[in-house]
Amino acid sequence: MARPIRIAAAGDIHCSPESRERVEEAFARVADVDLILLAGDLTTHGEPEQAAVLADISRSAKPRIVAVLGNHDWHANRIDELVPLLEDAGVTMLDPGWTTCEVDGASIGVAGTKGFVGGFPDSQLPDFGEPILRQVYRDTTAEVEA
């Protein structure tokens, strides 16, 4: 019988230089898993020095790490710096997208999607109100349906 595949998942880790020790301790506790999934808000405010904390920790992590961005990561509008920084450290970034992870001969599919402002029933902005909010609703709904 095949051994169980162990996956650690977390969101809202909000990395920053001030949180380095906490994040290092969290990664140390899951060092023996097969896969780490990070569900957005990787940084506190989307600054490259905050992503560098996660990048440094990820370089020494044994398990493969797959992540999506969250609203905090977009805040500073520096995604073009954050994503390469994390990818260079070995983190697979999905925004949106999907990947397949191989673990002991088993294929695990991982899909990245948006969840903060739309895409999940009862957890999204309504199709109501100002035109810009209605556009966000349409865009995120289309992304999830794709």
C-alpha positions, 0 to 999 in steps of 0.5 A: 500500500502506498504511503499517504501524501502529506500536504501542508496548506496555509494562507495569510502568512504575511511575511515581513522582516519582523515576522521572519522568525515566526515564518521560519518556525512554521516552515520547520514544523512542516519540513517533512511534508511532501508539498506546501500550498500557500493561499495568498497574502504571502506578504504584509503589503506586497513589498519586495523586502517582505517577499525576500523573507519568504524567498530566503526561507523557501530556498532551504525548504525540502518540500515543493512550494506552490503559491497564489497571490493575495490582496496584500501582495498586490497592495504595493503594485510591485508584482513584477518584482515579487513573482520573479523573486519567489520563483527564483527561490523555487516557489511555483507561482500560480496567478491564475494557473495550475500545475501538476506535482509528482509525489512518489509516482502520484500526480497532484493537480493544484489550481490557483484562483482568486478568492478575496473579491470573487469566485466563491459563493457567499464570499464575493462582492455582489453584482451590484452598485458602482460600475467599477465594483460590477466590473470586478464582479464580472472579471473575477467570475469570468476568471473562475469560470475559465 
